[in-house]
Amino acid sequence: MEKNDKLPDRPERLAEPATPLPVRPPHTEVTPVPPIPQPDHADEDAATIYSAYRTGLSNHRTGLSEHRTSLSEFRTDLSTHRTGLSEYRTDLSKHRTDLSDHRTELSEQRTQMSTGRTEMSMRRTGMSFQRTRLSAERTLMSIVRTSLSLIGFGFTIFQFFAHLKSSSLLAEGSHAPRNFGIALVALGIFMLTLGIVYHINFMVGLRKERTAMTKDKFIHGESAYPVSLTLITATLLWVLGLLAIASMAFNAGTLG
């Protein structure tokens, strides 16, 4: 649907009625009907008297006819005025209809925009799960780096002082370097164990939350959610650390 933000033009407001309101003609003066003469039929002026009476009646009828004509013209003017008002009301009705159609179009546009915003919100929420997962991966990687440093540093200390003993450069009775190396390796393994347990619990909860939101159609859940390679690496390092500490504690040849 094409966007149309232009309001329809309102018809010109009538400052005055479409046609001037006609002025009602004044009430005609009530003139009494000329009385019927009662002349003496033997009188020679009887015909004149009757003729004057007829003339008075004719004048009276003419006045009434003119008043009726004025009233008829007044009714005609009122009818014309009502017609003008009716046309103006029709224009206003068309204007209201155009406004209603315009509001309907705006409502449809707002609905489409709301649907688009909802879709974008769902996409952003889905991507936030991925960002949270990657953040947990980076946290585990930092734990792995720290644990690897402790394990490698402890194992190096142990091997260094073991080489000094084998070369008779260090007294046989000193076990402090050996214990310190084992302690560093054990600390690295302990830290790695806590990091793995925390990561597994967090990722399981995150997966359940993502599955529930996908089921409720809050997110699409279309992006991949693979197994953590960092977790696999951390597990292998944990096993390697156990082998290293076993080799150090029991002088076994596990690592050659």
N, C-alpha and C positions, 0 to 999 in steps of 0.2 A: 504494500500500500504506500502510495506516495505521501510524503509528509506535506500537510497543508496547514500552516499556522496563520493564514490570513483570515481575519474575521469578515463575515459578509457585511455588505454595506447596509446601514440602517436607513429606512425611508425617512425623508425629510419630515421633521416634526412640524405639526401644524400649529403655528403661533395663534392663529385664529381658525375658526371652522373653514372647511373647504369653500363654502359659499357663505356670504354674510347672512346672519340669521334674519329672515324677513320680519318686518314690523307688522303686527296684526292690525288690520284696519279698525278704526274706532267703531264702537257700537252706534248703530244708526239711531237717531232720535225717534222715539215712538210718537208718531203723529196719528191722531185719531182719524178713523175713517169718516169722511164727510157724511153727515147725516142725510138720510133720504128725504128729499124735499116733499112736501105735501101741498103742491099748488092747486089752485082751483082749476079744474080742467076746462072750465068755461072761460078762464082768463086767457088772453092772447099771449101772455108772456110765459105760459107754462112750458112751452117747448124750449124756450131760452133757459129757463131754470133747470130743466132736465139736462140740457146740453152742458151747462156749467157744472152740473153734478158729475156727469160722465167725464168731463175734463179733469175735475179734481181727483176722481178715482184713477184715471189714467196716469196722472202725475204721481199719485201715491204708489201705484204699481211700478212706475218707472224708477222711483227712488228705491223700492225694495229690490228690483232687478239689478240696479247698479250696486247695491250692497252685496247681493249674492255673487255678482261678478267679482267684486273685491275679495270676498271670502274665498272664491274659487282660485283666484290668482295667489292668495296667501297660502292655500293648501298646496298649490303647484310649487311655490317657492319652498315650502317645508319639505315636500317630497324630494326636490332637487338637493336640498341641504342634507337630508337623510342619506341620499345616494352618495354624496361626497364623503360623508362620515363612514358609510359602509365600505367604500373603496379604500379609505384610509385604514380601517380596521382589517381589511383583507391584506393590505400591504404589511401591516404590523404582524399579522398571522404568518405571512410568508417569511418575514424576517425572523420570527421566533422559530419557525421550522428550520430555516438555514442555520440559526444558532444551535438548535438541537442536533442537527447533522454534524456541525463543527465540533460540538462537545463529544459526540459519539466517536468521531475520528480521533480526537485527542485522547479519549479514554482507551481506544484500541492501541494507539501509539504508546501510551503509558503501560498498558498491559504487555506489549511486546518488549518494551524496555525493562520492565520488571522481570519478565521471563529471561531476558538476556543477562540481567544482573544475577538472577538465581543460578543460571548456568555457570557464569563466571565464578560465583561464590563456591559452587560445587567443585569446579576445577581447582580453585585456589586451596580449598580444604584438602582435596586429594593430593595436591602437590605438597601441602604442609606435612602430610604423613610421610612423604618421601624425604622431605628435609629433616624431619625428626629422626627417621631411620638412619640417614647419613650422619646426622649429629651423633647418634649413639655409636655408629661405626667409628667415627673419629675419636670418640671417648675411649672405646675399647683399644683402638690403635695406640693412643697415648699411654694406656696402661701396659700394653704389650711392649712398647718401647722402653718404658721404665723398668718393667720386669726383666726384659732381655738385658738391659744394662746391668742390673743387679746380679742376674745369674751369670752373665759373661764375666763381670768384674770379679765375682766371688770365685768362679772356677779358675780364672787366671791367677788370682792370688794363691789359691790352693796349689796349682801346678807349679807356680814359681817357687814357692817355698819347698814343695816336694823335690824339685830339682836341686835346690840348694842343699837339702838333706842328703840326697843321693850323691852329691859332689863333696860331701863332708865339709861344707862351708857353714853349716848351721848345726847347732847342738841337737842331739837326738831327743832330748827330753822336752823340748819346747813344742807345745801343741797349740799355742795361741794363734798362729797364722792359719793352721788347718781349721780350727774351730771358727775363726772369723770368716774364712771363705765359705764354710758350710752354712754359717748363719746368713751370709749375704744371699746365697743361693736359695735357702729356705724362705727368706723374706721375699725374694722375687717370686717364688712359687706361690706363697701365701697371697701376695698381692694380685697375682695373675688369677688365682682361684676365685678371689672375691670379685674381680672384674668380670670373669666369665659368668659367674652365677648372677650378678646384677644385670649383665647384658641379656642373658637368656630370659630372666623374669620380665625385664622391660620390653623386649621384643615380642614375647608371648602376649603380654597385655596390649601392646600396640596392634598386633595382628588381630586380636579379638575385637578391639574397638573399631578397627577398620572394617572388619567383616560385618559387625553390627550396623555401622553407618551405611555400608553398601546395601545391606538388606533393607534398611529403612529408607533407601533412595535419597540419602543426604549427600552422597558422593557416588561417582560412577564406578570407581574401583577397577578401571580398565588398565592402569599402568602395572607393569611387572613388579613383583615383590619377591626377589630371589633370596635364596639362602645366603647368609652372611659369610663371605669368604674370610673376613677378618676373624670371625668366630672359629672357623676351621683352623686358621693359622695359629690362633691363640691356643687352641686345644693341642695342636701338634707341639707347640712350644712348651706347653704344660707337661706333656709326656716326656719331652726331651729334658726338661728341668728335673723331673723325677728320676730319670736315668742318670743324670749328672750327679744329683745328690746321693743316689745309691752308690755310684762309683766312688764318690769321695768318702762316704761314711764307712763303707765296708771294703774299700780297696779292691773292688771287683773290676773286672775288665769289660764292663758293659759297653763303654764307649771306646774300647780298644786301648 
